[in-house]
C-alpha cells in the first residue's frame, strides 16, 4: 500500500476514536448492493487500496483485514502487500470469517460499527445476532466516508434515458402491473425497490452512473395508489419526465426517500427484499413489512421474444467484432509488433464501436497472458501489462453492452508453441463446457443439479475450479444477474425458458497459465414426453470459434467432435454476412472440421 493509503487508514482510526468505536466494517458496495459501485461509494478502496469487485474490510485500532473470494486472492495479495491490511481468504479451511476474527480481537463490551445505508437487512441482522452472542454493541449510524474523505468523487450526475420498447419488448405499464400482481400474491400492497437493475428494467430507463452496467442511481416505490421514483432532478430530461408522467410515476429527489418512507402509514403492508433493501431504509418505515425476495428479479430474468431476438442479433455483431479483433491480434503478434494485454481491450472496443447500438463494455476485459491468465479476475494496467509474443496462452474474457443485448464471452487461444499439458488441460475444460451446453433436463431443474456436468472432466483428473460455472445475464443490463445460477452453491431457483446463463468452466495453474471457455446459453423448451413430463435444453447464443490448435482430438468422443463441428458451422453461417471476404476466409480456417 502506498504511504497515502496508510494515512487513510490512520485517519479512519482517529475518527473511530472520537466516537468510541472499536471496529468498523466497510463493504465494497453501495446503498443499492451494486456489483460495480460508482466511485462515490468506493470508500473501502480508498481505505485499503484493494479494488476488486468483491471484498469487505474490517478495521480496528490495532489491526485491519480484507475478506474476499478466490477470484481475487492473487490480486488482493499484490494490492495489500506491506499495507498493514491482512488478507483473509473466504471459504478456505482454517481461515477465520469476519465474525470469528472479530470475536478473537475485540475487547469485552466493544462497539462494532457500520454504515447501515450500505448493509442489507439480512447483513445487519446477522451482525446484531453476533454482537448479542458476544456481548458487543452494534452501531449502524457510523458513516466515516461522509466526513474523512476530502477528495471524495461526486455522486454520479449522468442523465437517464429511455430504453425504447423497440428493444425492451414490453411497455412500462405492463411491467408495473406484473410487479404489483406479484406483490399482491406475496400478501403486500406496495414495494420499495432499491436494486438499480430492477428499477431500470421496470421503468424502461437506462443511464451511465455505474461502470459497465447501464443504470441510473435511483430508488422506487410502487403501490396501487402511488408510483414514485427517487432520482436527482438534474438526471431527468424532458423526454424521461414525459415518459414517466405517461404512466403516472412521480419524480422525487433522490435524498427524499427516507423522509418519504418515514411518512408511510403504519397500516400499510410493504414488501421488502431483505437481501437488497438497506437496514437504514427498512428501519425508516413504520409500516408493516413482508420480507421476501423482490419479484422483479425473477420476472426480468425470463426474456421476452423481442429481447431474445435482440440477444441473437447482438451476438452476431459482437462475434464479427471479435473476428476482426483476434485476426488483427494474431497477425500483429506474428509480425513482431509490440502488442500488450491492454491493447487487446482497446482494439476490441474500437471494433465493437462500429455498431451504432454499442454502448460500452459489460465489464472490464480480462486479457491474461501466460501466468496472468491464472489470476481469475486479472486486470491489466500500465505497470502490469505483459507484451505478447508468439508463445504461450492468452485468456480473453470480454463482453459488451448493446441496446438490444448484453454479451459475455471467454476464449483461450494459443499464440504459439503449445505444450502438451496446455492442450490436454484445454480439452478437459472444453469437454465440460460442451457437456453443459448439450444438456437436456426436466422442467424444475436447478442450476446446482447441472453444475457437475461442466466440472466432471477436470474432477476425474484431480483438478477443479472454484468460481461458479454459470451466472444469469441481463438484457442491456447487468452482465451478472440472478436469481438463477449454475454453481455448487444451493440455489432454489429453477431454470426456465427465456433465461440466459453463462457456461464457463476453467482451470488455473498459478505462475503458469489459465484456461477458461465461455459461451452464453438460452434456456429453451426441449423434449415433451407422456411418461416423464417436459424437458428443457440450451441454445448457444455466443458466436466465435474455439481454438482448434488447442484441441486434443484423441480425448474427444465422436459426439463431442460432431458438437464442435456443428457449432463452428453455425458460427460461419451467422457471422459471414457481417464480414469482409478476407475476414470470412480467416473465420472459415478457424472453423475447419476436426
C-alpha positions in Angstrom: 0.0 0.0 0.0 1.2 3.5 -0.7 2.0 5.9 2.1 -1.2 7.8 1.1 -3.3 4.8 1.7 -1.6 4.1 5.1 -2.5 7.7 6.1 -6.1 7.0 5.1 -6.2 4.0 7.5 -4.9 6.1 10.3 -7.4 8.9 9.6 -10.2 6.4 9.9 -8.8 5.2 13.2 -8.8 8.7 14.5 -12.5 9.1 13.5 -13.3 5.8 15.3 -11.6 7.1 18.5 -13.6 10.3 18.5 -16.9 8.3 18.8 -15.6 5.3 20.8 -15.8 2.8 18.0 -13.6 -0.3 18.4 -14.1 -1.8 15.0 -15.8 -0.8 11.7 -16.9 -3.0 8.8 -16.5 -1.4 5.3 -18.2 -3.2 2.4 -17.3 -2.8 -1.3 -20.7 -1.9 -2.4 -23.3 1.0 -2.4 -26.8 1.6 -0.9 -28.2 -0.4 -3.8 -26.0 -3.5 -3.3 -24.5 -3.0 -6.7 -21.8 -5.3 -8.1 -20.0 -2.3 -9.6 -20.5 0.8 -7.4 -19.8 4.2 -8.6 -16.5 5.9 -7.5 -18.5 7.9 -4.9 -19.1 4.8 -2.8 -15.6 3.2 -3.1 -14.6 4.0 0.4 -13.2 0.5 1.0 -10.8 1.0 -1.9 -9.8 4.4 -0.5 -9.0 2.9 2.9 -7.2 -0.3 1.8 -6.1 0.1 -1.8 -7.9 -3.1 -2.8 -10.0 -2.6 -5.9 -11.7 -6.0 -6.5 -15.5 -6.0 -7.0 -16.0 -8.3 -4.0 -14.4 -7.8 -0.7 -15.2 -6.4 2.8 -12.7 -4.6 5.0 -12.7 -4.6 8.8 -10.6 -2.1 10.8 -9.8 -2.0 14.5 -7.5 0.3 16.3 -4.7 -2.2 16.1 -5.5 -4.5 13.1 -7.1 -4.5 9.7 -8.3 -7.3 7.5 -9.8 -7.8 4.0 -12.0 -10.7 3.1 -12.5 -11.7 -0.5 -13.2 -14.8 -2.6 -11.0 -17.0 -4.7 -11.4 -14.8 -7.8 -9.3 -12.1 -6.1 -6.8 -13.9 -3.9 -3.8 -13.1 -6.1 -4.9 -9.6 -6.8 -5.5 -8.9 -3.1 -2.1 -10.3 -2.2 -0.5 -7.9 -4.6 -2.5 -4.8 -3.6 -2.3 -5.4 0.1 1.3 -6.2 0.3 3.0 -4.2 3.1 -0.1 -2.3 3.8 -0.9 -3.5 7.4 -4.1 -5.0 6.0 -4.2 -8.8 6.2 -5.8 -10.9 3.5 -8.4 -13.4 4.7 -9.5 -15.9 2.1 -13.2 -16.7 2.1 -14.3 -20.3 2.1 -10.8 -21.6 2.7 -10.4 -24.1 5.6 -8.5 -22.7 8.5 -9.2 -19.0 7.6 -11.5 -17.2 10.0 -14.7 -15.5 8.9 -15.2 -11.8 9.7 -17.2 -12.6 12.9 -14.8 -15.3 14.0 -11.9 -12.9 13.7 -13.8 -10.1 15.5 -14.7 -12.4 18.3 -10.9 -13.1 18.8 -9.6 -9.5 18.6 -12.3 -7.3 20.1 -12.3 -6.5 23.9 -15.3 -7.1 26.1 -18.1 -4.6 25.6 -16.6 -3.4 22.3 -18.6 -1.2 19.9 -18.8 -2.6 16.4 -19.9 0.0 13.8 -21.1 0.1 10.2 -23.0 2.4 7.8 -26.5 1.0 7.8 -27.1 2.6 4.4 -24.6 0.1 2.8 -25.8 -3.1 4.5 -28.9 -5.1 3.8 -31.4 -6.1 6.4 -30.1 -9.6 6.4 -26.5 -8.5 6.9 -27.3 -6.2 9.8 -29.5 -8.8 11.5 -26.6 -11.3 11.3 -24.2 -8.8 12.9 -26.8 -7.9 15.6 -27.1 -11.6 16.5 -23.3 -11.9 16.6 -22.9 -8.9 18.8 -25.6 -10.2 21.2 -23.9 -13.5 21.5 -20.6 -11.9 22.3 -21.5 -9.0 24.5 -20.7 -6.4 21.9 -22.7 -3.3 20.9 -23.6 -2.6 17.2 -23.9 0.9 15.9 -25.4 1.3 12.4 -25.0 5.0 12.0 -21.2 5.4 11.7 -20.6 7.0 8.3 -17.0 8.0 8.1 -16.9 8.4 4.3 -19.1 11.5 4.7 -16.5 13.2 6.9 -13.0 12.0 6.4 -12.8 11.5 2.6 -11.8 15.0 1.5 -11.3 14.3 -2.2 -14.4 12.0 -2.5 -15.7 11.9 -6.0 -19.1 13.4 -6.6 -22.2 11.3 -6.8 -22.8 10.3 -10.5 -24.6 13.1 -12.5 -25.2 11.3 -15.8 -28.7 11.8 -17.3 -31.2 8.9 -17.5 -32.6 8.0 -20.9 -35.5 5.9 -22.2 -34.9 2.4 -23.3 -37.2 2.1 -26.2 -39.9 -0.6 -26.3 -38.5 -1.5 -29.7 -35.6 -3.2 -27.7 -37.3 -3.8 -24.4 -40.3 -5.6 -25.9 -42.7 -4.5 -23.2 -44.1 -1.2 -22.0 -43.8 0.2 -18.5 -47.5 0.0 -17.6 -47.5 -3.7 -18.3 -44.3 -4.2 -16.2 -45.7 -2.3 -13.3 -48.9 -4.3 -13.3 -47.0 -7.6 -13.4 -44.8 -6.4 -10.5 -47.8 -5.3 -8.4 -49.7 -8.5 -9.1 -46.7 -10.4 -7.7 -46.6 -8.1 -4.7 -50.3 -8.8 -4.0 -49.7 -12.5 -4.3 -47.0 -12.1 -1.6 -49.6 -10.5 0.7 -48.3 -6.9 0.4 -49.8 -3.8 -1.2 -46.6 -1.9 -2.0 -42.9 -2.4 -2.7 -39.7 -0.4 -2.2 -37.2 -1.1 -5.0 -33.5 -0.4 -4.4 -31.7 -2.6 -6.9 -30.6 -0.4 -9.8 -31.1 -3.0 -12.5 -34.7 -3.7 -11.2 -35.5 0.0 -11.4 -34.0 0.3 -14.9 -36.0 -2.7 -16.1 -39.3 -1.7 -14.5 -39.3 1.8 -15.9 -37.5 1.1 -19.2 -34.8 3.5 -18.2 -31.1 3.3 -18.6 -28.1 5.5 -17.6 -24.4 5.8 -17.2 -24.0 6.1 -13.4 -22.3 2.7 -12.8 -19.4 1.2 -14.6 -20.3 -1.4 -17.2 -24.0 -1.6 -16.3 -26.3 1.0 -18.0 -28.3 2.0 -14.9 -29.2 5.3 -13.2 -28.9 5.9 -9.4 -32.4 5.9 -8.0 -34.9 4.3 -5.7 -38.5 3.5 -6.5 -41.8 2.8 -4.7 -44.9 1.2 -6.2 -48.4 0.7 -4.9 -51.9 0.7 -6.3 -52.3 4.4 -5.3 -48.8 5.8 -5.8 -45.8 5.4 -8.0 -42.6 7.3 -7.3 -39.0 7.3 -8.5 -36.4 9.0 -6.3 -33.7 10.4 -8.5 -31.5 13.6 -8.7 -33.5 16.2 -10.6 -30.7 17.0 -13.0 -30.7 13.4 -14.3 -34.3 13.8 -15.6 -34.5 15.0 -19.1 -37.7 16.3 -20.6 -38.1 13.0 -22.5 -37.7 11.0 -19.3 -40.1 13.2 -17.5 -42.8 12.7 -20.2 -42.0 9.0 -20.3 -42.7 8.7 -16.5 -45.6 11.0 -16.4 -47.4 8.9 -19.1 -47.5 6.0 -16.6 -48.3 8.2 -13.6 -44.9 7.9 -12.0 -44.0 10.9 -9.8 -40.4 12.2 -9.8 -39.0 12.9 -6.3 -35.5 13.9 -5.2 -33.1 11.0 -4.5 -32.4 12.2 -0.9 -36.1 12.3 -0.1 -36.5 8.5 0.1 -36.0 8.2 3.8 -38.4 11.1 4.6 -41.0 9.5 2.2 -40.7 6.1 3.9 -41.0 7.6 7.4 -44.4 9.0 6.5 -45.9 5.7 5.3 -48.9 4.5 7.2 -48.3 2.0 10.0 -51.2 0.0 8.5 -49.6 -0.3 5.1 -48.0 -3.6 4.2 -44.8 -3.2 2.3 -42.8 -5.9 0.5 -39.1 -5.5 1.5 -36.4 -7.6 -0.1 -34.1 -8.2 3.0 -31.1 -9.0 0.8 -31.4 -5.9 -1.3 -33.0 -3.2 0.8 -30.7 -1.4 3.3 -31.2 -1.6 7.0 -31.5 2.2 7.1 -34.4 2.2 4.7 -36.2 -0.7 6.3 -36.0 0.9 9.7 -37.3 4.2 8.4 -40.7 2.6 7.6 -43.3 2.4 10.4 -45.3 0.2 8.0 -45.9 -3.5 8.4 -43.3 -5.4 6.4 -43.3 -8.6 4.5 -39.7 -9.8 4.0 -39.5 -11.6 0.7 -37.4 -11.7 -2.5 -38.2 -8.9 -4.9 -40.4 -10.5 -7.6 -38.7 -8.2 -10.2 -35.6 -10.3 -10.3 -37.5 -13.4 -11.3 -39.7 -11.6 -13.8 -36.9 -9.8 -15.7 -34.8 -13.0 -15.8 -37.2 -14.5 -18.3 -36.6 -12.7 -21.5 -39.4 -12.0 -24.0 -39.2 -12.8 -27.7 -38.1 -9.3 -28.6 -35.2 -9.5 -26.1 -34.3 -12.9 -27.3 -34.2 -11.8 -30.9 -32.0 -8.8 -29.7 -29.6 -11.2 -28.0 -29.2 -13.2 -31.2 -28.5 -10.0 -33.3 -26.1 -8.6 -30.7 -24.2 -11.8 -30.7 -23.7 -11.7 -34.5 -22.4 -8.1 -34.4 -20.2 -8.9 -31.3 -18.9 -12.1 -32.9 -17.9 -10.2 -36.1 -16.1 -7.5 -34.0 -14.2 -10.2 -32.2 -13.2 -11.9 -35.5 -11.7 -8.6 -36.6 -10.0 -8.2 -33.1 -8.5 -11.7 -33.0 -7.5 -11.6 -36.7 -5.6 -8.3 -36.0 -4.1 -9.8 -32.8 -2.8 -12.9 -34.5 -1.2 -11.1 -37.4 0.3 -8.3 -35.2 2.0 -10.8 -32.8 3.2 -13.0 -35.6 4.7 -9.9 -37.4 6.6 -8.9 -34.2 4.6 -5.8 -33.5 4.6 -4.5 -29.9 1.2 -5.5 -28.5 0.3 -5.9 -24.8 -2.7 -7.1 -22.9 -4.3 -3.6 -22.7 -4.0 -3.2 -26.5 -6.3 -6.2 -26.9 -9.1 -4.4 -24.9 -8.7 -1.2 -26.8 -8.8 -2.9 -30.2 -12.0 -4.8 -29.2 -13.7 -1.6 -28.1 -12.7 0.0 -31.4 -14.2 -2.9 -33.4 -17.4 -3.1 -31.4 -17.9 0.7 -31.7 -18.6 0.2 -35.4 -22.1 -0.8 -34.4 -24.5 2.1 -33.7 -26.1 0.0 -31.0 -22.9 -0.4 -29.0 -23.0 1.4 -25.6 -19.7 0.2 -24.0 -18.3 -2.9 -22.3 -20.3 -5.1 -19.9 -17.2 -5.5 -17.7 -13.5 -4.7 -17.7 -11.8 -7.1 -20.2 -9.6 -9.7 -18.7 -6.7 -10.3 -21.1 -4.3 -12.6 -19.2 -1.2 -13.7 -21.0 0.6 -16.8 -19.6 0.7 -16.6 -15.8 -1.7 -13.6 -15.7 -4.4 -16.0 -17.1 -4.2 -17.9 -13.8 -5.5 -14.8 -12.0 -9.2 -15.3 -12.4 -10.1 -11.6 -12.3 -6.9 -10.2 -13.6 -6.9 -6.6 -14.7 -4.0 -5.3 -16.7 -2.7 -1.8 -16.1 0.3 0.2 -17.4 2.6 -1.4 -14.9 1.5 -5.0 -15.1 0.5 -5.4 -18.8 2.6 -8.1 -20.4 3.8 -7.8 -24.0 2.5 -10.6 -26.2 4.8 -12.9 -28.1 4.2 -15.9 -30.4 4.4 -18.3 -27.5 2.0 -19.5 -24.7 -1.6 -19.0 -23.9 -3.8 -15.9 -23.8 -7.1 -15.8 -21.9 -9.5 -13.1 -23.1 -12.8 -12.6 -21.1 -14.8 -9.8 -22.6 -18.3 -8.5 -23.1 -20.3 -5.6 -24.5 -23.5 -3.7 -23.9 -25.7 -3.1 -27.0 -29.2 -1.6 -27.0 -30.6 -4.9 -27.9 -28.5 -7.2 -25.7 -25.5 -7.9 -23.5 -22.6 -10.2 -24.4 -20.0 -12.1 -22.3 -17.5 -14.5 -23.9 -14.2 -16.1 -22.9 -11.8 -17.6 -25.3 -8.3 -19.0 -24.5 -6.0 -19.1 -27.5 -2.5 -20.1 -28.3 -0.1 -17.5 -29.6 2.4 -20.3 -30.5 4.4 -23.3 -29.2 1.7 -25.2 -27.5 2.8 -27.6 -24.7 1.1 -31.0 -24.5 -0.2 -30.2 -21.0 -1.7 -27.0 -22.1 -3.5 -28.8 -24.9 -4.6 -31.6 -22.5 -6.0 -29.1 -20.0 -7.7 -27.0 -22.6 -9.5 -30.1 -23.9 -10.7 -31.1 -20.4 -12.2 -27.6 -20.0 -13.7 -27.8 -23.4 -15.3 -31.2 -22.7 -17.0 -29.8 -19.5 -18.1 -26.7 -21.5 -19.7 -28.9 -24.2 -21.4 -31.2 -21.7 -23.3 -28.4 -20.1 -24.2 -26.8 -23.5 -25.8 -30.1 -24.8 -27.6 -30.9 -21.5 -31.3 -31.8 -21.6 -33.1 -31.8 -18.2 -36.6 -32.0 -16.7 -38.6 -28.9 -16.0 -37.9 -27.8 -12.5 -34.2 -28.5 -12.6 -32.0 -26.1 -10.7 -28.5 -24.9 -11.8 -26.8 -26.7 -8.9 -28.1 -30.0 -10.4 -26.3 -29.3 -13.7 -23.1 -27.8 -12.3 -21.1 -31.1 -12.1 -21.5 -31.7 -15.8 -19.0 -28.9 -16.5 -16.6 -29.9 -13.7 -16.5 -33.7 -14.2 -13.7 -33.9 -16.8 -11.5 -31.9 -14.5 -12.5 -33.7 -11.4 -11.7 -37.0 -12.9 -8.1 -35.9 -13.2 -7.8 -34.3 -9.8 -8.3 -30.7 -11.0 -11.0 -28.1 -10.2 -12.1 -24.5 -10.5 -13.6 -22.6 -7.6 -15.8 -20.0 -9.3 -19.3 -20.6 -10.5 -20.0 -22.3 -13.7 -22.8 -20.0 -14.9 -24.4 -16.7 -14.0 -27.5 -15.1 -15.3 -27.2 -12.3 -17.8 -29.4 -9.2 -18.2 -30.7 -7.7 -21.3 -28.8 -4.4 -21.8 -28.4 -4.5 -18.1 -26.1 -6.3 -15.6 -23.7 -8.9 -17.1 -24.3 -10.8 -13.8 -27.8 -11.1 -12.6 -30.0 -13.6 -10.7 -31.9 -15.2 -9.4 -30.7 -18.3 -11.3 -27.2 -19.6 -11.5 -25.2 -22.7 -12.2 -22.7 -23.3 -9.4 -22.1 -25.6 -6.4 -24.0 -23.3 -4.0 -27.6 -24.3 -3.3 -30.0 -22.1 -5.3 -33.7 -23.0 -5.3 -34.4 -21.1 -8.5 -35.4 -23.5 -11.3 -34.2 -22.8 -14.8 -37.0 -21.6 -17.1 -37.3 -21.0 -20.9 -36.1 -17.4 -21.6 -33.4 -17.4 -19.0 -29.9 -16.6 -20.2 -26.9 -18.0 -18.4 -23.1 -18.4 -18.9 -21.3 -21.6 -19.4 -17.7 -21.0 -18.3 -15.6 -23.8 -16.7 -11.9 -23.2 -16.4 -8.6 -24.3 -14.8 -5.9 -22.1 -13.4 -2.3 -23.0 -12.7 -0.6 -20.3 -10.6 2.5 -19.0 -12.3 1.8 -20.9 -15.5 -1.4 -20.3 -17.3 -5.2 -20.1 -17.1 -7.8 -21.6 -19.4 -11.4 -20.7 -19.5 -14.0 -21.2 -22.2 -17.4 -19.3 -22.0 -20.5 -19.0 -24.1 -23.9 -17.7 -23.2 -26.8 -20.1 -23.3 -30.5 -19.5 -23.7 -32.8 -22.0 -21.9 -35.4 -23.2 -24.3 -38.1 -26.0 -24.4 -36.8 -29.5 -25.1 -38.4 -32.9 -25.4 -42.1 -33.4 -24.4 -43.0 -36.8 -23.2 -46.1 -38.5 -21.9 -44.3 -40.7 -19.4 -41.7 -38.3 -18.0 -43.0 -34.8 -18.5 -41.5 -31.9 -20.3 -37.8 -31.2 -20.6 -35.6 -28.1 -21.2 -32.3 -27.7 -23.1 -30.0 -24.9 -24.1 -29.5 -22.9 -27.3 -25.9 -21.5 -27.6 -26.1 -17.7 -28.2 -22.4 -16.8 -28.4 -20.8 -17.0 -31.9 -17.0 -17.4 -32.0 -14.7 -20.4 -32.7 -12.8 -22.4 -30.2 -9.1 -22.6 -30.8 -8.7 -25.8 -32.8 -4.9 -25.7 -32.2 -5.5 -26.4 -28.5 -7.9 -29.3 -29.0 -6.6 -32.8 -28.5 -9.0 -34.7 -30.8 -7.9 -38.1 -29.3 -9.5 -37.1 -26.0 -12.9 -36.4 -27.6 -15.8 -38.7 -28.2 -17.4 -38.8 -31.7 -20.4 -36.9 -30.2 -18.2 -34.1 -28.9 -16.4 -33.8 -32.3 -19.8 -33.6 -34.0 -20.9 -31.0 -31.5 -17.8 -28.8 -32.1 -18.1 -29.1 -35.9 -21.9 -28.2 -35.8 -21.2 -25.2 -33.6 -18.4 -24.0 -36.0 -20.7 -24.4 -39.0 -23.3 -22.2 -37.2 -20.6 -19.6 -36.4 -19.5 -19.3 -40.0 -23.1 -19.2 -41.3 -24.2 -16.5 -38.8 -21.1 -14.3 -38.9 -20.2 -14.4 -42.6 -22.7 -11.8 -43.7 -21.1 -9.3 -41.3 -17.5 -9.9 -42.6 -15.4 -8.9 -45.5 -14.0 -11.6 -47.8 -10.6 -11.6 -46.0 -12.4 -11.9 -42.6 -14.6 -14.7 -43.9 -11.5 -16.6 -45.1 -9.9 -16.2 -41.7 -13.0 -17.4 -39.9 -13.5 -20.4 -42.2 -10.0 -21.5 -41.5 -10.6 -21.3 -37.7 -13.8 -23.3 -38.1 -12.5 -26.1 -40.3 -13.9 -29.5 -39.3 -11.9 -31.6 -36.8 
